[in-house]
Amino acid sequence: MKKLSKSTKMGLLALLGVGAIVGTYRLGAKLGYIVPISLWGQFLCESCQQETAYHQPPNGNILIAADRPLVKILGDRVDKSRISISIEKSKYRLTIYQDRKPIKSYPIVLGTTPQGDKFSEGDRRTPEGILYLRDLYPHPQWSKFLWLDYPNARSWHKHFAAKRNGDIPWYVPIGNDVGIHGVPANSDKLIDSRTNWTWGCISLKTADIDEIYAVSRSGTLVEIFP
């Protein structure tokens, strides 16, 4: 068997080294310790971190059209590209918008730590700012799940700033799997009693999440206010 030349051996070692680095990086990103490569462009763009409010929240604490089915307001054929969502944590209110005009509001509850922005895994807070629906699908326990794209590039900036400021330990990951969903079967009372029971997700009554699911799509804009 022919021996490998020194240069070939060095080349193979370099490839193995690169593979190990890439594999380690991907694992770190998956576990929430490192910014994923897919977000590098946005993360490194300073001007991309500036956010301006997309929605004008409704005045007061009213729930718009609370007693009207959404299908009666929007009709049977909804252009989902015209739909967006705002969530006001302090008012426990989610509002559906069409062409940036409020159409209907719903009562919500939050994580067991309802105040403050989300910086890390396990803080049981709900992220703030502009996010988008990454995906949506039926859920075996909570009727439907609308998966938010947390963490995005801005989330990572806030996460690292919190670590630099000593607000969270350096070893804590950023977290993921935050979304909008229903409640366990026959548990609408959690919403009526305003019981914050989730790990940071937004929760609604079963019938309400079903309505919202029907008019949402991957890419729907979701703006979360403090």
Summary of the structure (lengths in Angstrom):
residues: 226
radius of gyration: 21.5
end to end distance: 68.8
largest distance: 81.8
contacts: 641
relative contact order: 0.19
helix: 31%
strand: 22%
